[in-house]
Structures are given as structure tokens and as C-alpha cells.
Amino acid sequence: MFGISFTEFVVIAFVAILIIGPKELPTILRKVGKAVGHLKAMAAEFITAVNNEVDQPKKYIEDLKGNLQQTYDIEDLIDKKKNE
């Protein structure tokens, strides 16, 4: 979990109980959990926005490729008609 070992987790929990106190610890952990959830949602939204921005040029290039392919296909048809 979060790249820490069980021993490190126990030490952090013990220090948190000593510093914060057992009465306030659940409230603070709940707030921290909400903050982490909010940060994860923001990160996911950011990744989605970046991926959308990256995909736009790809789609544009694919459209250009399709248009070029259609143009060459039409020219090939015209050349075939002329040769007939």
C-alpha cells in the first residue's frame, strides 16, 4: 500500500496516535482520505484532457491520410479510363 512496508505503516500510525490523539485521528484520516480521492479524480481528469489533446492531431492526420488515399484512388481510376 503506497509503497511502504507494514513496519513503516505501524510506526506512522503509532506516531500519528501520539501526536494527534485517538479522538481526532478518525476525523483527520477521513479528511485525508477525501483529499486523496479528490486528488485522484483531478489527476484522472487531467490525464483524460491530455489524452484528448494528443488524439486530436492523430485524428486529423488519419483524416488527411484518408483524403490523400481517396485522391490517389480517383487519379488511378482516371488513368485507367484514359488507357482504355
C-alpha positions as CSV (number, residue, x, y, z in Angstrom):
1,M,0.0,0.0,0.0
2,F,1.5,3.3,-1.1
3,G,5.0,1.8,-1.4
4,I,5.6,1.4,2.3
5,S,6.1,-1.7,4.3
6,F,3.9,-2.9,7.2
7,T,6.5,-1.9,9.8
8,E,6.7,1.6,8.4
9,F,2.9,1.8,8.4
10,V,2.8,0.7,12.1
11,V,5.4,3.3,13.1
12,I,3.5,6.1,11.2
13,A,0.2,5.0,12.8
14,F,1.8,5.0,16.3
15,V,3.3,8.4,15.8
16,A,0.0,9.8,14.5
17,I,-1.8,8.5,17.5
18,L,0.7,10.1,19.8
19,I,0.7,13.5,18.0
20,I,-3.0,13.8,17.0
21,G,-4.6,11.7,19.7
22,P,-7.0,8.8,19.4
23,K,-10.1,11.0,19.4
24,E,-9.2,13.2,16.5
25,L,-7.4,10.5,14.4
26,P,-10.5,9.1,12.7
27,T,-11.7,12.6,11.7
28,I,-8.3,13.6,10.3
29,L,-7.9,10.3,8.4
30,R,-11.4,10.8,6.9
31,K,-10.4,14.3,5.7
32,V,-7.1,13.0,4.3
33,G,-9.0,10.2,2.5
34,K,-11.3,12.7,0.9
35,A,-8.4,14.9,-0.1
36,V,-6.6,11.9,-1.7
37,G,-9.8,10.9,-3.5
38,H,-10.2,14.4,-4.8
39,L,-6.6,14.5,-6.0
40,K,-7.0,11.1,-7.7
41,A,-10.1,12.5,-9.5
42,M,-8.2,15.6,-10.6
43,A,-5.3,13.5,-11.9
44,A,-7.7,11.3,-13.9
45,E,-9.4,14.3,-15.4
46,F,-6.0,15.8,-16.3
47,I,-4.9,12.6,-17.9
48,T,-8.1,12.4,-19.9
49,A,-7.7,16.0,-21.1
50,V,-4.1,15.4,-22.2
51,N,-5.1,12.2,-24.0
52,N,-7.9,14.1,-25.8
53,E,-5.5,16.8,-26.9
54,V,-3.0,14.2,-28.1
55,D,-5.7,12.3,-30.0
56,Q,-6.9,15.4,-31.9
57,P,-3.8,15.6,-34.2
58,K,-3.8,11.9,-34.7
59,K,-7.4,12.1,-35.9
60,Y,-6.5,15.0,-38.2
61,I,-3.6,13.0,-39.7
62,E,-5.8,10.0,-40.2
63,D,-8.4,12.2,-42.0
64,L,-5.6,13.6,-44.2
65,K,-4.4,10.1,-44.9
66,G,-7.9,9.1,-45.9
67,N,-8.3,12.1,-48.1
68,L,-5.0,11.5,-49.8
69,Q,-5.8,7.9,-50.4
70,Q,-9.2,8.8,-51.9
71,T,-7.4,11.3,-54.2
72,Y,-4.9,8.8,-55.4
73,D,-7.6,6.2,-55.9
74,I,-9.5,8.6,-58.1
75,E,-6.4,9.5,-60.1
76,D,-5.8,5.8,-60.6
77,L,-9.3,5.4,-61.9
78,I,-8.9,8.4,-64.3
79,D,-5.6,7.0,-65.5
80,K,-7.2,3.6,-66.1
81,K,-10.1,5.2,-68.1
82,K,-7.6,7.1,-70.2
83,N,-5.6,3.9,-71.0
84,E,-8.7,2.1,-72.1
